[in-house]
Amino acid sequence: MRITKVTTKKGDRGKTQMGNGNFVSKASVEINVLGDLDELSSVLGLVKSCSSNKDFKRDIGKIQNDLLNLGGEVTMNGDSVQLLKSERLEFLENEIKTINDDLKPLEEFLLPGGNELSARIHHARSVCRRGERSLTILIENNQSPELWLQYMNRLSDYLFVLARKCDSDKNQKEQMWDRG
């Protein structure tokens, strides 16, 4: 796909064209999912900009690419196109295990905000959870690949342990929920 024109005026009446050529309401479940994926990618861009670690930036960039791939599949209605690969799910699962193995077990819910980077990652995690919820609605209404929800679920888990790691790396004490 090559975008040569940003303003087409095709969406001025509340409809937008999907990758498969169909027009849908801008209030449709599909567009809500795409909006959530876009917002998550933008928040991850903020996360990426807060770090100077090249490996970290690379990994976050690959996740942003995954989100575009997932969005591409959504816009094609899952029809005969697989852009998001199962290897990316495996990457997240391996990273979760590696990171979590080095963290202290949690005894309580934690409050985000230990440092700026971890707070931004927690923000991305909450946007990811919203995307997962909107994707669930889409999947309940249409037959879609299982990988979509699996990826989003794992991504939010990855972002959770990554935020904890960022606090740990800066010797930032995690603030736990006070039930009092």
Backbone as a printed PyTorch tensor [residue, N CA C, xyz], in Angstrom:
tensor([[[  0.8410,  -1.1710,   0.0000],
         [  0.0000,   0.0000,   0.0000],
         [  0.8860,   1.2330,   0.0000]],

        [[  0.5470,   2.1800,  -0.8120],
         [  1.2790,   3.4280,  -0.8720],
         [  0.3030,   4.5640,  -0.6490]],

        [[  0.5930,   5.4010,   0.3240],
         [ -0.2840,   6.5270,   0.6360],
         [  0.2950,   7.7650,  -0.0300]],

        [[ -0.4070,   8.2590,  -1.0150],
         [  0.0600,   9.4480,  -1.7290],
         [ -0.7880,  10.6670,  -1.4020]],

        [[ -1.9450,  10.4300,  -0.7960],
         [ -2.8510,  11.5270,  -0.4920],
         [ -3.4500,  11.2890,   0.8900]],

        [[ -3.2820,  12.2500,   1.7950],
         [ -3.7970,  12.0880,   3.1500],
         [ -5.2760,  12.4410,   3.2110]],

        [[ -5.6600,  13.5480,   2.6290],
         [ -7.0560,  13.9840,   2.6460],
         [ -7.7590,  13.5000,   1.3920]],

        [[ -8.7120,  12.5770,   1.6010],
         [ -9.4740,  12.0440,   0.4600],
         [-10.9290,  12.4940,   0.4860]],

        [[-11.4030,  12.9450,   1.6330],
         [-12.7880,  13.3800,   1.8670],
         [-13.7840,  12.2250,   1.8000]],

        [[-13.2920,  10.9870,   1.6260],
         [-14.1910,   9.8310,   1.5830],
         [-14.8320,   9.5710,   2.9410]],

        [[-14.1840,   9.9930,   4.0080],
         [-14.7010,   9.7350,   5.3500],
         [-15.5400,  10.8490,   5.9290]],

        [[-15.8510,  11.8480,   5.1210],
         [-16.5850,  13.0100,   5.6210],
         [-18.0220,  12.7130,   6.0350]],

        [[-18.5410,  11.5790,   5.6820],
         [-19.9200,  11.2320,   6.0240],
         [-19.9840,  10.0960,   7.0590]],

        [[-18.8810,   9.9060,   7.7940],
         [-18.8950,   8.9380,   8.8820],
         [-18.6160,   7.5060,   8.4800]],

        [[-18.1570,   7.2970,   7.2590],
         [-17.7870,   5.9500,   6.8050],
         [-16.3100,   5.9710,   6.4250]],

        [[-15.6890,   4.8130,   6.5000],
         [-14.3010,   4.6880,   6.0750],
         [-14.1220,   3.3590,   5.3570]],

        [[-13.1460,   3.3210,   4.4830],
         [-12.9250,   2.1230,   3.6780],
         [-11.8990,   1.2180,   4.3460]],

        [[-12.2610,  -0.0430,   4.4450],
         [-11.3680,  -1.0480,   5.0080],
         [-10.4140,  -1.5380,   3.9180]],

        [[ -9.4050,  -2.2820,   4.3300],
         [ -8.4220,  -2.8030,   3.3890],
         [ -8.9980,  -3.7600,   2.3710]],

        [[-10.1330,  -4.3880,   2.7100],
         [-10.7670,  -5.3200,   1.7720],
         [-11.7380,  -4.6170,   0.8280]],

        [[-11.7920,  -3.2720,   0.9080],
         [-12.6440,  -2.4950,   0.0100],
         [-14.0130,  -2.1630,   0.5670]],

        [[-14.4390,  -2.8260,   1.6240],
         [-15.7460,  -2.5460,   2.2240],
         [-15.7180,  -1.2330,   2.9920]],

        [[-16.8510,  -0.5440,   2.9920],
         [-17.0010,   0.6660,   3.7870],
         [-17.7200,   0.3110,   5.0770]],

        [[-17.2370,   0.8620,   6.1900],
         [-17.8690,   0.6420,   7.4890],
         [-18.0110,   1.9830,   8.2060]],

        [[-18.9080,   2.0150,   9.1730],
         [-19.0860,   3.2050,   9.9960],
         [-17.8190,   3.4660,  10.8040]],

        [[-17.5150,   4.7320,  10.9920],
         [-16.3650,   5.0790,  11.8250],
         [-16.6290,   4.7550,  13.2970]],

        [[-17.8750,   4.4080,  13.6220],
         [-18.2300,   3.9840,  14.9760],
         [-18.2910,   2.4610,  15.0930]],

        [[-17.8780,   1.7470,  14.0580],
         [-17.9510,   0.2810,  14.0630],
         [-16.9240,  -0.3150,  15.0220]],

        [[-17.1670,  -1.5590,  15.3820],
         [-16.2400,  -2.2850,  16.2510],
         [-14.8550,  -2.3470,  15.6090]],

        [[-14.8060,  -2.5990,  14.3040],
         [-13.5150,  -2.6980,  13.6100],
         [-12.7090,  -1.4080,  13.7560]],

        [[-13.3730,  -0.2830,  13.5780],
         [-12.6670,   0.9990,  13.6620],
         [-12.2590,   1.2970,  15.0980]],

        [[-13.0820,   0.8840,  16.0650],
         [-12.6740,   1.0330,  17.4670],
         [-11.4150,   0.2240,  17.7530]],

        [[-11.3560,  -1.0010,  17.2500],
         [-10.1570,  -1.8290,  17.4280],
         [ -8.9560,  -1.1430,  16.7900]],

        [[ -9.1160,  -0.6860,  15.5550],
         [ -8.0010,  -0.0330,  14.8560],
         [ -7.5520,   1.2250,  15.5970]],

        [[ -8.5030,   1.9680,  16.1510],
         [ -8.1640,   3.1590,  16.9310],
         [ -7.3800,   2.8100,  18.1860]],

        [[ -7.7990,   1.7350,  18.8560],
         [ -7.0750,   1.3030,  20.0540],
         [ -5.6590,   0.8450,  19.7160]],

        [[ -5.5120,   0.1250,  18.6130],
         [ -4.1750,  -0.3180,  18.1920],
         [ -3.2970,   0.8770,  17.8350]],

        [[ -3.8790,   1.8670,  17.1680],
         [ -3.1500,   3.0730,  16.7900],
         [ -2.7200,   3.8500,  18.0370]],

        [[ -3.6470,   3.9920,  18.9850],
         [ -3.3110,   4.7010,  20.2180],
         [ -2.2120,   3.9680,  20.9820]],

        [[ -2.3100,   2.6550,  21.0510],
         [ -1.2860,   1.8730,  21.7410],
         [  0.0760,   2.0670,  21.0860]],

        [[  0.1170,   2.0500,  19.7720],
         [  1.3800,   2.2660,  19.0710],
         [  1.9440,   3.6550,  19.3760]],

        [[  1.0660,   4.6560,  19.4540],
         [  1.5180,   6.0160,  19.7780],
         [  2.0730,   6.0970,  21.1940]],

        [[  1.3820,   5.4680,  22.1420],
         [  1.8620,   5.4630,  23.5260],
         [  3.1950,   4.7180,  23.6130]],

        [[  3.3260,   3.6280,  22.8580],
         [  4.6070,   2.9140,  22.8250],
         [  5.7020,   3.7740,  22.2020]],

        [[  5.3360,   4.6490,  21.2740],
         [  6.3030,   5.5990,  20.7320],
         [  6.8380,   6.5170,  21.8190]],

        [[  5.9510,   6.9560,  22.7190],
         [  6.3920,   7.7610,  23.8660],
         [  7.3110,   6.9460,  24.7740]],

        [[  6.9400,   5.6910,  25.0070],
         [  7.7730,   4.7980,  25.8160],
         [  9.1660,   4.6900,  25.1950]],

        [[  9.1900,   4.4370,  23.9050],
         [ 10.4620,   4.2600,  23.1900],
         [ 11.3250,   5.5160,  23.2780]],

        [[ 10.6890,   6.6820,  23.2210],
         [ 11.4410,   7.9370,  23.2300],
         [ 12.0560,   8.2410,  24.5960]],

        [[ 11.6100,   7.5500,  25.6430],
         [ 12.1250,   7.7830,  27.0000],
         [ 13.3550,   6.9490,  27.3250]],

        [[ 13.7720,   6.1080,  26.4130],
         [ 14.9060,   5.2190,  26.6900],
         [ 16.0200,   5.4600,  25.6790]],

        [[ 17.2410,   5.2620,  26.1380],
         [ 18.3810,   5.3450,  25.2150],
         [ 18.9250,   3.9500,  24.8980]],

        [[ 18.3140,   2.9130,  25.4900],
         [ 18.7600,   1.5390,  25.2800],
         [ 18.3430,   1.0630,  23.8910]],

        [[ 19.3240,   0.7240,  23.0620],
         [ 19.0400,   0.3460,  21.6680],
         [ 18.2170,  -0.9330,  21.5680]],

        [[ 18.5000,  -1.9270,  22.4080],
         [ 17.7300,  -3.1780,  22.3740],
         [ 16.2790,  -2.9320,  22.7740]],

        [[ 16.0940,  -2.1180,  23.7910],
         [ 14.7500,  -1.7570,  24.2490],
         [ 13.9800,  -1.0680,  23.1220]],

        [[ 14.6140,  -0.0770,  22.5020],
         [ 13.9750,   0.6550,  21.3980],
         [ 13.6400,  -0.2810,  20.2370]],

        [[ 14.5540,  -1.2040,  19.9450],
         [ 14.3170,  -2.1690,  18.8690],
         [ 13.1020,  -3.0400,  19.1830]],

        [[ 13.0440,  -3.5580,  20.4030],
         [ 11.9360,  -4.4390,  20.7860],
         [ 10.5990,  -3.7060,  20.7570]],

        [[ 10.5770,  -2.4880,  21.2650],
         [  9.3280,  -1.7050,  21.2460],
         [  8.9480,  -1.3910,  19.8030]],

        [[  9.9210,  -1.0720,  18.9690],
         [  9.6420,  -0.8180,  17.5500],
         [  9.0490,  -2.0300,  16.8520]],

        [[  9.5510,  -3.2110,  17.1900],
         [  8.9940,  -4.4350,  16.6000],
         [  7.5570,  -4.6570,  17.0600]],

        [[  7.2770,  -4.3270,  18.3090],
         [  5.9040,  -4.4470,  18.8120],
         [  4.9960,  -3.4630,  18.0820]],

        [[  5.4750,  -2.2480,  17.8470],
         [  4.6820,  -1.2870,  17.0670],
         [  4.3860,  -1.8500,  15.6770]],

        [[  5.3620,  -2.4900,  15.0840],
         [  5.1640,  -3.1180,  13.7800],
         [  4.1360,  -4.2490,  13.8710]],

        [[  4.2080,  -5.0360,  14.9570],
         [  3.2150,  -6.0950,  15.1750],
         [  1.8040,  -5.5170,  15.2220]],

        [[  1.6660,  -4.3820,  15.8930],
         [  0.3420,  -3.7590,  16.0120],
         [ -0.1760,  -3.3100,  14.6500]],

        [[  0.7150,  -2.8110,  13.7990],
         [  0.3060,  -2.4700,  12.4290],
         [ -0.0730,  -3.7220,  11.6530]],

        [[  0.6630,  -4.8010,  11.8640],
         [  0.3120,  -6.0650,  11.2080],
         [ -1.0490,  -6.5650,  11.6690]],

        [[ -1.2950,  -6.5030,  12.9620],
         [ -2.5930,  -6.9140,  13.4900],
         [ -3.6960,  -6.0300,  12.9200]],

        [[ -3.4630,  -4.7290,  12.8900],
         [ -4.4350,  -3.8130,  12.2980],
         [ -4.6770,  -4.1090,  10.8340]],

        [[ -3.6200,  -4.4730,  10.1210],
         [ -3.7730,  -4.8460,   8.7150],
         [ -4.6710,  -6.0520,   8.5480]],

        [[ -4.5370,  -7.0130,   9.4500],
         [ -5.4060,  -8.1910,   9.3900],
         [ -6.8490,  -7.8200,   9.7200]],

        [[ -7.0290,  -6.9370,  10.6980],
         [ -8.3870,  -6.4990,  11.0580],
         [ -9.0350,  -5.7870,   9.8800]],

        [[ -8.2930,  -4.9040,   9.2220],
         [ -8.8730,  -4.1460,   8.1120],
         [ -9.1720,  -5.0300,   6.9000]],

        [[ -8.5100,  -6.1860,   6.8430],
         [ -8.8070,  -7.1500,   5.7760],
         [ -9.8270,  -8.1830,   6.2470]],

        [[-10.3610,  -7.9690,   7.4590],
         [-11.3630,  -8.8600,   8.0430],
         [-10.8150, -10.2790,   8.2240]],

        [[ -9.5110, -10.3950,   8.4120],
         [ -8.8790, -11.6940,   8.6110],
         [ -8.8610, -12.5760,   7.3770]],

        [[ -9.2360, -12.0100,   6.2200],
         [ -9.3460, -12.7920,   4.9890],
         [ -7.9750, -13.1150,   4.4060]],

        [[ -7.6090, -14.3580,   4.4720],
         [ -6.4530, -14.9300,   3.7690],
         [ -5.1770, -14.0970,   3.8210]],

        [[ -5.0070, -13.3150,   4.8680],
         [ -3.7620, -12.5790,   5.0130],
         [ -3.2980, -12.7590,   6.4560]],

        [[ -2.0710, -13.2310,   6.6190],
         [ -1.5110, -13.3560,   7.9600],
         [ -0.2500, -12.5170,   8.0180]],

        [[ -0.3930, -11.3550,   8.6240],
         [  0.7350, -10.4470,   8.7760],
         [  1.4020, -10.6190,  10.1390]],

        [[  0.5900, -10.8820,  11.1680],
         [  1.1100, -11.1130,  12.5070],
         [  1.4950, -12.5850,  12.6240]],

        [[  2.7340, -12.8300,  12.8980],
         [  3.2550, -14.2020,  12.9370],
         [  3.2620, -14.7460,  14.3650]],

        [[  3.0590, -16.0470,  14.4990],
         [  3.0290, -16.6960,  15.8160],
         [  4.3790, -16.5830,  16.5270]],

        [[  5.4480, -16.3910,  15.7840],
         [  6.7680, -16.2230,  16.3940],
         [  6.8020, -14.9890,  17.2960]],

        [[  5.9860, -14.0060,  16.9700],
         [  5.9560, -12.7870,  17.7820],
         [  5.2960, -13.0570,  19.1340]],

        [[  4.3170, -13.9540,  19.1570],
         [  3.7140, -14.3790,  20.4220],
         [  4.7610, -15.1140,  21.2560]],

        [[  5.5180, -15.9810,  20.6140],
         [  6.5800, -16.7190,  21.3030],
         [  7.6350, -15.7650,  21.8600]],

        [[  7.9700, -14.7150,  21.1040],
         [  8.9240, -13.7150,  21.5850],
         [  8.4250, -13.1120,  22.8990]],

        [[  7.1510, -12.6980,  22.9140],
         [  6.5950, -12.0910,  24.1250],
         [  6.6230, -13.0720,  25.2930]],

        [[  6.2350, -14.3100,  25.0460],
         [  6.2130, -15.3120,  26.1140],
         [  7.6070, -15.5500,  26.6790]],

        [[  8.6030, -15.6160,  25.8150],
         [  9.9850, -15.8010,  26.2750],
         [ 10.4730, -14.5990,  27.0710]],

        [[ 10.1500, -13.4090,  26.5960],
         [ 10.5590, -12.1900,  27.3010],
         [  9.8870, -12.0930,  28.6690]],

        [[  8.6060, -12.4310,  28.7260],
         [  7.8830, -12.3910,  30.0040],
         [  8.5760, -13.2960,  31.0150]],

        [[  8.8910, -14.5000,  30.5970],
         [  9.5370, -15.4610,  31.5050],
         [ 10.9050, -14.9530,  31.9450]],

        [[ 11.7040, -14.4940,  30.9940],
         [ 13.0510, -14.0130,  31.3130],
         [ 13.0020, -12.8460,  32.2910]],

        [[ 12.1500, -11.8780,  32.0100],
         [ 12.0580, -10.6910,  32.8700],
         [ 11.4950, -11.0720,  34.2360]],

        [[ 10.4120, -11.8350,  34.2350],
         [  9.7350, -12.1570,  35.4920],
         [ 10.6080, -13.0010,  36.4140]],

        [[ 11.4570, -13.8410,  35.8420],
         [ 12.3510, -14.6750,  36.6590],
         [ 13.3000, -13.8320,  37.5080]],

        [[ 13.5960, -12.6100,  37.0690],
         [ 14.5110, -11.7320,  37.7950],
         [ 13.7980, -10.7760,  38.7500]],

        [[ 12.4730, -10.8180,  38.7940],
         [ 11.7090,  -9.9090,  39.6520],
         [ 11.2570, -10.6110,  40.9250]],

        [[ 11.1130,  -9.8210,  41.9830],
         [ 10.5610, -10.3580,  43.2270],
         [  9.0820, -10.6650,  43.0090]],

        [[  8.5870, -11.7390,  43.6210],
         [  7.1520, -12.0360,  43.4880],
         [  6.3090, -10.8990,  44.0700]],

        [[  5.1960, -10.6380,  43.4510],
         [  4.2770,  -9.6100,  43.9510],
         [  3.4200, -10.1930,  45.0640]],

        [[  3.2260,  -9.4170,  46.1090],
         [  2.3570,  -9.8490,  47.2030],
         [  1.0590,  -9.0590,  47.2160]],

        [[  0.9810,  -8.0410,  46.3900],
         [ -0.1860,  -7.1700,  46.3580],
         [ -0.2310,  -6.4740,  45.0070]],

        [[ -1.3800,  -5.8680,  44.6730],
         [ -1.4580,  -5.0410,  43.4780],
         [ -0.5140,  -3.8660,  43.6510]],

        [[  0.0500,  -3.3940,  42.5450],
         [  0.9480,  -2.2530,  42.6650],
         [  0.3670,  -1.0210,  41.9910]],

        [[  0.8440,   0.1160,  42.4460],
         [  0.4090,   1.3980,  41.9070],
         [  1.4410,   1.8690,  40.8900]],

        [[  1.0360,   2.1010,  39.6490],
         [  1.9820,   2.5820,  38.6390],
         [  2.5430,   3.9520,  39.0110]],

        [[  3.7750,   4.2080,  38.5900],
         [  4.3280,   5.5380,  38.7500],
         [  5.6730,   5.5930,  39.4350]],

        [[  6.3930,   4.4940,  39.4820],
         [  7.6990,   4.4870,  40.1310],
         [  8.6780,   5.4590,  39.4960]],

        [[  8.7390,   5.4760,  38.1910],
         [  9.5420,   6.4470,  37.4580],
         [  8.8240,   6.7200,  36.1350]],

        [[  9.2850,   7.7080,  35.4000],
         [  8.5530,   8.1170,  34.1960],
         [  8.4190,   6.9860,  33.1820]],

        [[  9.4960,   6.2630,  32.9500],
         [  9.4410,   5.2020,  31.9450],
         [  8.4730,   4.1010,  32.3630]],

        [[  8.5500,   3.6590,  33.6050],
         [  7.6330,   2.5930,  34.0380],
         [  6.1900,   3.0860,  34.0270]],

        [[  5.9590,   4.3480,  34.3830],
         [  4.5970,   4.8970,  34.3450],
         [  4.0660,   4.9240,  32.9120]],

        [[  4.9120,   5.2860,  31.9620],
         [  4.4850,   5.2900,  30.5530],
         [  4.1990,   3.8680,  30.0590]],

        [[  4.9960,   2.9090,  30.5220],
         [  4.7530,   1.5160,  30.1340],
         [  3.4290,   1.0330,  30.7250]],

        [[  3.1510,   1.4010,  31.9730],
         [  1.8580,   1.0350,  32.5690],
         [  0.7060,   1.6840,  31.8010]],

        [[  0.9030,   2.9060,  31.3490],
         [ -0.1190,   3.5570,  30.5200],
         [ -0.3430,   2.7460,  29.2460]],

        [[  0.7480,   2.3440,  28.6090],
         [  0.6350,   1.5110,  27.4010],
         [ -0.0910,   0.2030,  27.7170]],

        [[  0.2030,  -0.3800,  28.8720],
         [ -0.4510,  -1.6290,  29.2730],
         [ -1.9600,  -1.4390,  29.4100]],

        [[ -2.3790,  -0.3210,  29.9920],
         [ -3.8220,  -0.1070,  30.1580],
         [ -4.4960,   0.1560,  28.8100]],

        [[ -3.8170,   0.8310,  27.8980],
         [ -4.3560,   1.0160,  26.5400],
         [ -4.4200,  -0.3370,  25.8320]],

        [[ -3.4190,  -1.1750,  26.0640],
         [ -3.4060,  -2.5190,  25.4820],
         [ -4.6030,  -3.3250,  25.9800]],

        [[ -4.9020,  -3.2220,  27.2670],
         [ -6.0550,  -3.9430,  27.8240],
         [ -7.3590,  -3.4700,  27.1790]],

        [[ -7.4670,  -2.1630,  26.9470],
         [ -8.6610,  -1.6500,  26.2640],
         [ -8.7420,  -2.2190,  24.8590]],

        [[ -7.6070,  -2.2450,  24.1700],
         [ -7.5780,  -2.8340,  22.8310],
         [ -7.9870,  -4.2930,  22.8520]],

        [[ -7.5620,  -4.9970,  23.8790],
         [ -7.9360,  -6.4060,  24.0230],
         [ -9.4490,  -6.5430,  24.2100]],

        [[-10.0340,  -5.6360,  24.9960],
         [-11.4890,  -5.6880,  25.2070],
         [-12.2430,  -5.3990,  23.9170]],

        [[-11.8160,  -4.3910,  23.1650],
         [-12.5180,  -4.0850,  21.9110],
         [-12.3020,  -5.1930,  20.8840]],

        [[-11.1290,  -5.7970,  20.8950],
         [-10.8560,  -6.9190,  19.9940],
         [-11.7350,  -8.1190,  20.3550]],

        [[-11.9800,  -8.3160,  21.6400],
         [-12.8580,  -9.4050,  22.0780],
         [-14.2640,  -9.2200,  21.5230]],

        [[-14.7570,  -7.9950,  21.5330],
         [-16.0870,  -7.7210,  20.9660],
         [-16.0960,  -8.0510,  19.4800]],

        [[-15.0480,  -7.6490,  18.7710],
         [-14.9540,  -7.9480,  17.3410],
         [-14.9550,  -9.4560,  17.1040]],

        [[-14.1860, -10.1660,  17.8840],
         [-14.0620, -11.6140,  17.7000],
         [-15.3640, -12.3290,  18.0480]],

        [[-16.0950, -11.8150,  19.0340],
         [-17.3820, -12.4200,  19.3750],
         [-18.3770, -12.2880,  18.2320]],

        [[-18.2120, -11.2550,  17.4140],
         [-19.1270, -11.0140,  16.2930],
         [-18.6520, -11.6280,  14.9810]],

        [[-17.3920, -11.9630,  14.8860],
         [-16.8100, -12.4920,  13.6460],
         [-15.8530, -13.6220,  13.9780]],

        [[-15.6470, -14.4940,  13.0200],
         [-14.6360, -15.5290,  13.2060],
         [-13.2870, -14.9080,  12.8650]],

        [[-12.4020, -14.8970,  13.8380],
         [-11.1030, -14.2590,  13.6700],
         [-10.0170, -15.1670,  14.2240]],

        [[ -8.7830, -14.9660,  13.7870],
         [ -7.6860, -15.8070,  14.2740],
         [ -7.4990, -15.6970,  15.7950]],

        [[ -7.2780, -16.8270,  16.4540],
         [ -7.0230, -16.8530,  17.8970],
         [ -5.7830, -16.0460,  18.2570]],

        [[ -4.8390, -15.9870,  17.3370],
         [ -3.5790, -15.2980,  17.5890],
         [ -3.7990, -13.8340,  17.9800]],

        [[ -4.8440, -13.2110,  17.4560],
         [ -5.0800, -11.7960,  17.7500],
         [ -5.2110, -11.5650,  19.2520]],

        [[ -6.1280, -12.2770,  19.8820],
         [ -6.3430, -12.0980,  21.3200],
         [ -5.1660, -12.6090,  22.1330]],

        [[ -4.5890, -13.7050,  21.7110],
         [ -3.4300, -14.2400,  22.4250],
         [ -2.3070, -13.2100,  22.4490]],

        [[ -2.0660, -12.5800,  21.3090],
         [ -0.9920, -11.5920,  21.2210],
         [ -1.2700, -10.4100,  22.1530]],

        [[ -2.4830,  -9.8780,  22.1060],
         [ -2.8070,  -8.7140,  22.9370],
         [ -2.7430,  -9.0650,  24.4210]],

        [[ -3.2070, -10.2420,  24.7780],
         [ -3.1520, -10.6700,  26.1730],
         [ -1.7030, -10.7760,  26.6290]],

        [[ -0.8650, -11.4090,  25.8400],
         [  0.5430, -11.5480,  26.1850],
         [  1.2460, -10.2000,  26.1960]],

        [[  0.8820,  -9.3210,  25.2610],
         [  1.5130,  -8.0030,  25.2130],
         [  1.2490,  -7.2320,  26.5050]],

        [[  0.0360,  -7.2820,  27.0160],
         [ -0.2370,  -6.5660,  28.2680],
         [  0.5580,  -7.1840,  29.4220]],

        [[  0.7020,  -8.5050,  29.4290],
         [  1.5350,  -9.1540,  30.4510],
         [  2.9950,  -8.7170,  30.3150]],

        [[  3.4730,  -8.6750,  29.0790],
         [  4.8480,  -8.2390,  28.8140],
         [  5.0580,  -6.8060,  29.3110]],

        [[  4.1130,  -5.9290,  29.0040],
         [  4.2470,  -4.5370,  29.4250],
         [  4.2360,  -4.4230,  30.9500]],

        [[  3.4610,  -5.2690,  31.6090],
         [  3.4200,  -5.2630,  33.0680],
         [  4.7880,  -5.6220,  33.6510]],

        [[  5.3640,  -6.7260,  33.2060],
         [  6.6680,  -7.1250,  33.7620],
         [  7.7700,  -6.1650,  33.3110]],

        [[  7.6340,  -5.5970,  32.1220],
         [  8.6240,  -4.6270,  31.6480],
         [  8.6120,  -3.3710,  32.5200]],

        [[  7.4340,  -2.9040,  32.8940],
         [  7.3320,  -1.7370,  33.7790],
         [  7.9710,  -2.0410,  35.1320]],

        [[  7.7070,  -3.2230,  35.6530],
         [  8.3140,  -3.6210,  36.9270],
         [  9.8370,  -3.6730,  36.7990]],

        [[ 10.3270,  -4.1930,  35.6630],
         [ 11.7730,  -4.2700,  35.4320],
         [ 12.3810,  -2.8720,  35.4010]],

        [[ 11.6950,  -1.9300,  34.7670],
         [ 12.2150,  -0.5560,  34.6980],
         [ 12.3420,   0.0490,  36.0910]],

        [[ 11.3770,  -0.2340,  36.9640],
         [ 11.4950,   0.2270,  38.3490],
         [ 12.6690,  -0.4610,  39.0400]],

        [[ 12.7700,  -1.7650,  38.8600],
         [ 13.8390,  -2.5380,  39.4920],
         [ 15.2170,  -2.0740,  39.0130]],

        [[ 15.3500,  -1.8310,  37.7180],
         [ 16.6320,  -1.3880,  37.1570],
         [ 17.0840,  -0.0520,  37.7390]],

        [[ 16.1350,   0.7700,  38.1560],
         [ 16.4630,   2.0790,  38.7330],
         [ 16.4180,   2.0430,  40.2620]],

        [[ 16.3830,   0.8160,  40.8180],
         [ 16.2880,   0.6350,  42.2710],
         [ 15.1220,   1.4140,  42.8640]],

        [[ 14.0590,   1.4880,  42.0960],
         [ 12.8470,   2.1950,  42.5170],
         [ 11.9520,   1.2090,  43.2630]],

        [[ 11.6320,   1.5320,  44.5010],
         [ 10.7550,   0.6640,  45.2880],
         [  9.3420,   0.7400,  44.7160]],

        [[  8.7480,  -0.4270,  44.4760],
         [  7.3860,  -0.4680,  43.9540],
         [  6.4120,  -0.0730,  45.0580]],

        [[  5.4510,   0.7610,  44.6850],
         [  4.4360,   1.1740,  45.6460],
         [  3.2470,   0.2320,  45.5280]],

        [[  2.9380,  -0.4260,  46.6290],
         [  1.8580,  -1.4050,  46.6410],
         [  0.5420,  -0.7660,  47.0700]],

        [[ -0.5160,  -1.3950,  46.6680],
         [ -1.8590,  -0.9860,  47.0530],
         [ -1.9900,  -1.0760,  48.5700]],

        [[ -2.4840,  -0.0170,  49.1790],
         [ -2.7300,   0.0130,  50.6160],
         [ -4.2160,  -0.2220,  50.8390]],

        [[ -4.5450,  -1.3820,  51.3580],
         [ -5.9520,  -1.7480,  51.5500],
         [ -6.6070,  -0.9680,  52.6900]],

        [[ -5.7960,  -0.2090,  53.4430],
         [ -6.2980,   0.4830,  54.6300],
         [ -7.2090,   1.5750,  54.2990]]])
